[in-house]
Amino acid sequence: MRMNEVIVSMQGISKSFPGVKALDNVRFELRSGEVMALLGENGAGKSTLMKILSGVYTRDAGTIEIFGKSYGDLTPKQAQAVGVAIIHQELNMCRHLTVAENMFLGREIYKGFMLDNAAMEREAARVLGELKIDISPRQVVGDLPVSKQQMVEIAKALSTNARVLIMDEPTSALTSKEIDDLFRIIRQLRANGCGIVYISHRLEELAHIVDRVTIMRDGQYITSMNFQDVTLDEIIAHMVGREIKEKFPRVECEKGKKVFEVKHLNAGRMVRDVSFELYEGEIVGFAGLMGAGRTETTRAIFGVDPKESGEILLDGKPVSICSPQDAIQAGIVLAPEDRKKDGLCTKLSIRHNIALPNLDLLCNRLGVVSTTKEDAMCDQAVDNLKIKTPNVDVDAGNLSGGNQQKVVVGKWLARNSRVVMFDEPTRGIDVAAKVEIYNLMNQLKQQGIAVMFVSSEMPEVMGIADRIIVMCDGRITGELSARETTQNEILTYATRFENKFAQDEGSAKA
């Protein structure tokens, strides 16, 4: 196989689901030894196209050529056999099995009638070693952080001799150092002649690894080009069909009265003596590195995790929150980090997802749901948040990531809540959908609703928040004005306890 040779060619690909035409006459090419960024808004059809290539979905029309050979509809096993592997955004790992067992699941090595665990561990160690991944084949996958699990997925793909590797949002849960490690592995695979399809909404990453881009919009192919020949603004314009003038729209409001206060909150090791205030007319961003305790803080406030001590006040009055139901009734709501696991019932319709937490508003005294109120509530959420769907009876699991996030937010806004907490609200969603979420936050801010959000993307925190609270090791280490601070200053506060620990360790050794 020569470098820069076409190894995947998809022509005229179409695919429909009930009520939705996901792909319409799409074409796509991938060459050996290149990283191809497949870009588009949520719902553009990127994941559907790659699921057809990897055998997860069948096509309605079109042709597929892999390494010069034509194929009809592939099964996942056939796709793997011809060298295609996909690493999904939601990692598909058996958490109770070891690294080696996960890597050889479904293609185990036998010695007679017995599993040859030693041979599988040796082969797993060889592949991990080639990628310079420091993980033991005997480690249980559930004990590994998400970043390491992702490395295991890559190693698993390569152990099947994959020559076409599809990565769907691979950096969405990684720290900057872990992203550097991933990019090192991608460059190594590219140098070895592997063709890599890279799907990401973090456009600033592309310059580090991408050779070419293919852009899709509304299920159609738009264009392909060399990355060095195009600017990020041009890429965004192709993706959304228009120029986005402001990536971080900011609305000026006068800071009003104190709405919400947390005093000396303690909840396990990751929430230690946390105190802060939220006011009308402002958005407060929570910054910090992974493991800083930001998500745990939102969960403790919302009543998901038990509190050891501390006080929560709304409009100056103490509120007792022992469960999410208590928080919801008080008007304090959370759009969680993992929307599929904690924020949505993916097998239920948009209608039912929005209605379920609001039954107390929709039912009469006999417990009968008013369909008129339900229709009005759902239609308002779809219109206000621009949720892309043919109707509200579509299953939430069939929506793109950005539209799923909007449904999560929509169900809470229907309650006229007083405090809205967002945990990583724009993770895994496209540029245009991000702007809509930012505009939504601004809308809440203008209505006098207290808004706080957790984000791992510093430009986002600095661009949208009015005030930034920085956490490290379960504690608040700094409070900054977004307009007057810098990324370096935020990072200094975000590593305060780590730096102190390193200094203390150095002093001890001296």
Summary of the structure (lengths in Angstrom):
residues: 510
radius of gyration: 24.2
end to end distance: 56.0
largest distance: 75.4
contacts: 1685
relative contact order: 0.11
helix: 38%
strand: 25%
